Amino acid sequence: MFGVRLMSSAVLVVLALVFLLSGGPLLGAATLALSLAACRELQNACGIKGEKDHGVLKAICDLGIFLFYLSMVFTGDFALGMGCQVFLLLALLVFYVVRFPACHARQVMTAFFCAFYPSVLFSYIYLTRQLEHGVYLVWLIFISSWICDTCAYLTGMAFGKHKLAPVLSPKKSVEGAVGGVLGSAAVGAVFAAVFLVPATGRTSVIAFLAVIGAAGAVISQAGDLAASAIKRDHGIKDYGKIIPGHGGIMDRFDSVLFTAPVIYYLSILML
């Protein structure tokens, strides 16, 4: 299992290199695909699958996500993209009215949550890449989530004594969480020294990226626990099987989803 997981991780790193370095429409298409897959995983986990009218609800959500990315990528207007999310909600509510009482409020609210959560948060990967020096800054999203995971695991194994969230994730420890934050801050600082200082000519970015990396690591752990809570609520182990050794898109990118908007806004504020 470890070998399969390692190979999958290597493939993910290669794909990340291709899409993040390319940016533009190619990255937009990749985040669209991730959003659609994650939306479907969440819908299945939350029980939309198998309910009456589930096919129509899923089709409305897919269309809303597609229009959101289409407008954002090809017009460069995030506000217009968010307008598509508003129309997605209106379309679901209109369908609810037309199908009432066969369609229930819970179905509509769940369907919208499952579409909004991954699609909007994944879009911040694309938005971060579009920033000045975004070709470098976008990597902080993954440094703050995946590096944090690794450092938290190793620190927890070595020093973990106090449970962080015993009900949601019994293996996570407070010591591991601290190690993850410190590890992300350190890697963020080194990353800045190697790439951002030559690009910007400012040594101050080392401290800024250390802070951004630490903040991203904190919120990434919240994202991981939030996704775990949804799985616990619905009695499932994994969201899917699309990534061998890891599970579904939501299993691998749960922390990335929370980290992406934090990195985007902190990059704007601090850099």
Secondary structure, DSSP 8 states (H G I E B T S, - for coil): -HHHHHHHHHHHHHHHHHHHHH-HHHHHHHHHHHHHHHHHHHHHHTT-TTSTTHHHHHHHHHHHHHHHHHHHHHH--HHHHHHHHHHHHHHHHHHHHHHTTTS-HHHHHHHHHHHHHHHHHHHHHHHHHTSTTHHHHTHHHHIIIIIHHHHHHHHHHHH--SEEETTTEEEEEHHHHHHHHHHHHHHHHHHIIIIIHHHH--TTHHHHHHHHHHHHHHHHHHHHHHHHHHHHHHT-S-S-SSBTTTBSHHHHHHHHHHHHHHHHHHHHHH-
